[in-house]
Amino acid sequence: MPSPRQLSGVLDRSGGILPLLCALLLFPLQAAAMDCGDTVHTIATLPAVKIAADAPVGAILWSRTGAAFDVACSTSIFSWAGNTFLRRRDLRLTQYGLELLLTYKGDRGSEPATIATGIYADGNVHITGNVDIELRKTGATPTQGNVANSEIMAFGIDGDGDNNKGPHKITGLNNISFVNYTCSVDSSSLNKKVPMGDMRVDKFTGIGSTSPNIDFSIGLTCSQPAGSYSVAIKFDATADASKAPGVLALDGGAGAATGVGIQLLMDKTPVTFGTPLSAGSATAGATLAVPLTARYYQTADKVQPGKANGIATFTISYK
């Protein structure tokens, strides 16, 4: 029969308390972000925009106001309800000397920014609003060619975290082209020849008498930026010795007529040589036709027949 000590030893082995270790495995539940969708929306498309190298820095070259957006956002029991934000992207086109300015709720800029929409999302909700978009010149622009990229991301709509949701883009950037000057003389006016025709000397009746008027025009076309330009034109020529208003001397030489000159008028008024004269206002995208008149003008008591040619040059300026 086992001794008590031995029995105790058996009890120690068979009746001891074995502690149970219970492990509680924790699976963290991370809330998902608000979902405003991945569909890319087009907020604006640029039309054909011509930008001149001499357009002033800071000029607004194109704009659109009140471009509307409407984004469906949703939350669930596994995602956060909360405030929503418009997240403006980088809209600077530094390599072209341009930027796109996006204005939302009074915040105007081309650099990244986070702007509260004021709309709280809990469940399904539409985030709506309007933005203004402007194209501005910020530096030197090319003198030819087009913007290479066709589009740029403008902004996203999202919750507290920026998850690139609700993306909106501006397209048509490759419709932006570059030219050397804002206003240029039409090709048909660069070397304008005005046929004066033949006139019998006995049709002149005395100093100051003239031949019939020959009307013509100089065409000037201005490109972007939009707006109007004050145009001036300056004529340079050798004035006739008679100093009659707006009368230029004939070329002279063998076989040239005498006793007459060619009078040049703008808007029916004789021009003043060497002085810029207002030619009116040119509107971007339209051609300004500067109306001119040429006619022979008797400058002496007697007119001798012969060749009667003359040359005047003109210079266009605008601001």
C-alpha positions as CSV (number, residue, x, y, z in Angstrom):
1,M,0.0,0.0,0.0
2,P,1.5,3.3,-1.0
3,S,2.6,5.6,1.7
4,P,0.9,8.9,2.3
5,R,3.9,10.6,0.9
6,Q,3.6,8.6,-2.3
7,L,-0.1,9.1,-2.5
8,S,0.5,12.8,-2.1
9,G,2.9,12.6,-5.0
10,V,0.2,11.1,-7.2
11,L,-2.3,13.7,-6.2
12,D,0.2,16.4,-7.1
13,R,0.4,14.9,-10.6
14,S,-3.2,14.2,-11.2
15,G,-5.1,16.8,-9.3
16,G,-3.0,19.9,-9.8
17,I,-4.5,23.1,-11.3
18,L,-3.4,23.8,-14.8
19,P,-4.0,27.5,-15.6
20,L,-5.7,28.1,-19.0
21,L,-4.3,31.0,-21.0
22,C,-7.0,32.7,-23.1
23,A,-5.8,34.8,-25.9
24,L,-8.1,37.6,-27.2
25,L,-7.3,38.3,-30.8
26,L,-8.2,41.9,-31.7
27,F,-9.0,42.7,-35.3
28,P,-8.9,46.5,-35.7
29,L,-11.9,47.9,-37.6
30,Q,-10.5,50.8,-39.7
31,A,-13.2,53.1,-41.0
32,A,-13.2,53.5,-44.7
33,A,-12.9,57.0,-46.3
34,M,-15.9,58.8,-47.6
35,D,-16.6,57.8,-51.2
36,C,-17.1,60.6,-53.7
37,G,-16.4,58.3,-56.7
38,D,-13.5,58.0,-59.2
39,T,-15.3,59.2,-62.3
40,V,-13.4,62.1,-63.8
41,H,-15.7,65.1,-64.6
42,T,-14.9,67.9,-67.1
43,I,-15.5,71.2,-65.5
44,A,-14.5,73.4,-68.5
45,T,-13.1,73.1,-72.0
46,L,-11.0,76.0,-73.4
47,P,-11.8,77.3,-76.8
48,A,-9.2,78.4,-79.3
49,V,-7.1,81.0,-77.5
50,K,-4.3,82.9,-79.1
51,I,-1.7,84.5,-76.8
52,A,0.6,87.1,-78.1
53,A,4.2,87.5,-76.9
54,D,3.6,91.2,-76.3
55,A,0.4,90.7,-74.2
56,P,1.1,92.2,-70.8
57,V,2.0,90.0,-67.8
58,G,-1.0,89.7,-65.6
59,A,-3.5,89.9,-68.4
60,I,-6.6,87.6,-68.2
61,L,-6.6,85.8,-71.5
62,W,-9.8,83.7,-71.1
63,S,-12.4,83.2,-68.3
64,R,-15.5,81.3,-67.4
65,T,-17.7,82.1,-64.5
66,G,-20.2,79.8,-62.7
67,A,-18.9,76.4,-63.8
68,A,-21.2,74.0,-61.9
69,F,-20.3,70.7,-60.4
70,D,-22.4,68.0,-58.7
71,V,-20.7,65.0,-57.1
72,A,-22.5,62.1,-55.3
73,C,-20.8,61.2,-52.1
74,S,-21.7,58.4,-49.7
75,T,-20.8,57.2,-46.2
76,S,-21.8,54.0,-44.4
77,I,-21.5,52.3,-41.0
78,F,-18.0,51.4,-41.9
79,S,-17.0,54.9,-43.1
80,W,-16.8,58.3,-41.6
81,A,-19.5,60.9,-41.8
82,G,-18.1,64.4,-41.8
83,N,-17.3,67.6,-43.6
84,T,-16.5,67.7,-47.3
85,F,-13.8,69.7,-49.1
86,L,-12.9,71.0,-52.5
87,R,-9.2,70.2,-53.0
88,R,-7.6,72.5,-55.6
89,R,-4.7,71.0,-57.6
90,D,-1.6,72.8,-59.0
91,L,-2.8,74.8,-62.0
92,R,0.4,76.5,-62.8
93,L,1.7,76.2,-66.4
94,T,5.1,77.7,-65.6
95,Q,6.8,76.4,-68.8
96,Y,4.4,78.5,-70.9
97,G,4.3,81.6,-68.7
98,L,0.6,80.8,-67.8
99,E,-1.6,79.7,-64.9
100,L,-5.2,78.7,-64.5
101,L,-6.9,80.5,-61.6
102,L,-9.7,78.6,-59.8
103,T,-12.0,80.5,-57.5
104,Y,-14.2,78.7,-55.1
105,K,-16.1,80.4,-52.2
106,G,-13.9,83.5,-52.7
107,D,-10.6,81.6,-52.6
108,R,-8.8,82.4,-55.8
109,G,-5.5,80.8,-56.8
110,S,-3.5,78.4,-58.9
111,E,-1.7,76.6,-56.1
112,P,-3.0,73.6,-54.2
113,A,-5.5,74.4,-51.5
114,T,-8.2,72.7,-49.4
115,I,-11.4,74.6,-49.1
116,A,-14.4,73.6,-47.1
117,T,-17.6,73.1,-49.0
118,G,-19.8,73.7,-46.0
119,I,-21.7,70.5,-46.8
120,Y,-21.8,67.7,-44.2
121,A,-22.0,64.1,-45.6
122,D,-23.8,61.4,-43.6
123,G,-25.2,58.7,-45.9
124,N,-25.8,59.7,-49.5
125,V,-25.4,63.3,-50.4
126,H,-24.7,65.5,-53.4
127,I,-21.9,68.0,-53.1
128,T,-22.8,70.9,-55.4
129,G,-21.3,74.3,-56.2
130,N,-19.8,76.6,-58.7
131,V,-16.3,77.7,-59.6
132,D,-14.8,80.5,-61.7
133,I,-11.8,79.8,-64.0
134,E,-9.4,82.2,-65.5
135,L,-6.4,81.9,-67.7
136,R,-3.7,84.4,-66.8
137,K,-0.3,85.3,-68.2
138,T,2.4,85.2,-65.6
139,G,5.6,85.5,-67.6
140,A,7.2,85.3,-71.0
141,T,5.2,83.2,-73.4
142,P,6.4,81.4,-76.6
143,T,6.1,83.2,-79.9
144,Q,4.7,80.1,-81.7
145,G,3.3,76.6,-81.2
146,N,0.7,75.3,-78.8
147,V,0.4,74.0,-75.3
148,A,1.4,70.3,-75.5
149,N,-0.9,68.8,-72.8
150,S,-4.6,68.6,-73.6
151,E,-5.9,68.6,-70.0
152,I,-5.1,69.3,-66.3
153,M,-6.7,68.1,-63.1
154,A,-8.4,71.1,-61.5
155,F,-9.8,69.8,-58.2
156,G,-11.2,66.9,-56.3
157,I,-14.1,66.5,-53.8
158,D,-13.4,64.5,-50.7
159,G,-13.8,64.1,-47.0
160,D,-11.2,64.7,-44.3
161,G,-8.6,62.7,-46.1
162,D,-7.4,63.4,-49.6
163,N,-8.1,60.2,-51.5
164,N,-8.2,61.7,-55.0
165,K,-12.0,61.4,-55.1
166,G,-14.5,63.4,-57.1
167,P,-11.8,64.4,-59.7
168,H,-12.6,67.3,-62.1
169,K,-10.4,68.4,-65.0
170,I,-10.0,71.2,-67.4
171,T,-9.6,70.2,-71.1
172,G,-8.7,71.9,-74.3
173,L,-5.3,73.2,-73.1
174,N,-3.9,72.3,-76.5
175,N,-6.3,74.9,-78.0
176,I,-3.9,77.5,-76.6
177,S,-1.6,78.8,-79.3
178,F,1.1,81.4,-79.3
179,V,1.8,84.2,-81.7
180,N,4.4,87.0,-81.8
181,Y,2.2,90.1,-81.7
182,T,-1.2,91.0,-80.3
183,C,-2.2,93.0,-83.4
184,S,-0.8,92.5,-86.9
185,V,-1.4,94.1,-90.3
186,D,-3.2,91.9,-92.7
187,S,-1.0,90.4,-95.4
188,S,-3.1,92.2,-98.1
189,S,-2.2,95.5,-96.5
190,L,1.5,95.0,-95.9
191,N,2.5,96.3,-99.3
192,K,-0.6,98.2,-100.4
193,K,-0.7,99.4,-104.0
194,V,-3.3,102.0,-104.8
195,P,-3.9,102.4,-108.5
196,M,-4.6,106.1,-109.1
197,G,-5.6,105.8,-112.8
198,D,-5.1,108.3,-115.5
199,M,-6.4,111.9,-115.4
200,R,-6.3,114.6,-118.0
201,V,-4.4,117.7,-116.9
202,D,-7.2,119.9,-118.1
203,K,-9.4,118.5,-115.4
204,F,-7.5,120.4,-112.8
205,T,-9.0,123.8,-112.3
206,G,-6.4,125.5,-110.0
207,I,-4.3,125.1,-106.9
208,G,-6.2,122.8,-104.5
209,S,-8.3,121.1,-107.1
210,T,-8.2,117.3,-107.0
211,S,-8.9,114.2,-108.9
212,P,-11.7,111.8,-107.9
213,N,-11.2,110.0,-104.6
214,I,-9.7,106.5,-104.5
215,D,-10.8,104.8,-101.3
216,F,-8.9,101.9,-99.7
217,S,-8.2,100.6,-96.3
218,I,-5.5,99.0,-94.1
219,G,-6.6,95.9,-92.2
220,L,-5.5,95.2,-88.7
221,T,-6.3,92.0,-86.8
222,C,-5.8,91.6,-83.1
223,S,-5.7,88.3,-81.3
224,Q,-6.2,87.4,-77.6
225,P,-6.3,88.6,-74.9
226,A,-9.9,89.5,-75.1
227,G,-10.8,93.1,-75.0
228,S,-10.2,96.2,-77.1
229,Y,-7.1,98.1,-78.1
230,S,-6.6,101.7,-78.9
231,V,-4.9,101.8,-82.3
232,A,-2.8,104.6,-83.8
233,I,-1.3,104.9,-87.2
234,K,1.6,107.1,-88.3
235,F,2.4,107.9,-91.9
236,D,5.8,108.9,-93.1
237,A,6.5,110.4,-96.5
238,T,8.3,113.3,-98.2
239,A,5.9,116.1,-98.0
240,D,5.3,118.2,-101.1
241,A,7.1,121.5,-101.2
242,S,3.8,123.3,-101.3
243,K,3.1,122.1,-97.7
244,A,-0.5,121.4,-98.6
245,P,-2.1,119.3,-95.9
246,G,-1.5,115.6,-96.3
247,V,0.1,116.0,-99.8
248,L,3.2,113.9,-100.5
249,A,5.7,114.7,-103.2
250,L,5.8,112.6,-106.4
251,D,8.8,110.4,-107.0
252,G,10.2,112.7,-109.6
253,G,12.8,111.8,-112.1
254,A,12.7,111.8,-115.9
255,G,9.2,111.9,-117.3
256,A,7.5,112.8,-114.0
257,A,4.5,115.0,-113.8
258,T,4.8,118.4,-112.1
259,G,2.4,120.7,-110.4
260,V,0.6,117.9,-108.5
261,G,1.1,115.8,-105.5
262,I,-0.8,112.9,-103.9
263,Q,-3.0,113.8,-101.0
264,L,-3.6,111.1,-98.3
265,L,-6.7,111.3,-96.1
266,M,-7.9,109.2,-93.2
267,D,-11.6,109.5,-92.3
268,K,-11.9,112.2,-94.9
269,T,-9.3,114.3,-93.1
270,P,-5.8,115.0,-94.5
271,V,-3.1,113.1,-92.6
272,T,-0.2,114.8,-90.8
273,F,3.0,113.1,-91.7
274,G,5.2,111.8,-88.8
275,T,2.4,112.1,-86.2
276,P,0.5,109.1,-84.7
277,L,-3.2,109.5,-85.5
278,S,-6.0,107.7,-83.7
279,A,-7.4,105.0,-85.8
280,G,-10.1,103.9,-83.4
281,S,-10.5,100.8,-81.3
282,A,-9.6,97.2,-82.4
283,T,-11.4,94.3,-80.8
284,A,-9.7,91.0,-80.2
285,G,-10.7,88.4,-82.8
286,A,-12.0,91.0,-85.3
287,T,-10.4,93.0,-88.1
288,L,-10.2,96.7,-87.9
289,A,-10.3,98.4,-91.3
290,V,-8.6,101.8,-91.2
291,P,-10.4,103.9,-94.0
292,L,-8.1,105.9,-96.2
293,T,-8.4,108.0,-99.4
294,A,-5.9,109.0,-102.0
295,R,-6.3,111.6,-104.7
296,Y,-4.2,113.9,-106.9
297,Y,-3.9,117.4,-105.6
298,Q,-2.9,120.4,-107.7
299,T,0.0,122.2,-106.0
300,A,1.1,124.8,-108.6
301,D,-0.6,127.1,-111.2
302,K,0.3,124.8,-114.0
303,V,0.2,121.0,-114.2
304,Q,2.6,119.2,-116.6
305,P,1.6,115.6,-117.6
306,G,3.8,112.6,-116.8
307,K,4.2,109.8,-114.4
308,A,2.7,110.6,-111.0
309,N,3.8,108.0,-108.4
310,G,4.4,108.4,-104.7
311,I,5.3,106.3,-101.7
312,A,4.2,106.6,-98.0
313,T,5.0,104.2,-95.2
314,F,2.8,103.6,-92.2
315,T,3.4,102.3,-88.7
316,I,0.7,100.8,-86.5
317,S,0.9,101.1,-82.7
318,Y,-1.6,99.9,-80.1
319,K,-2.2,99.7,-76.4
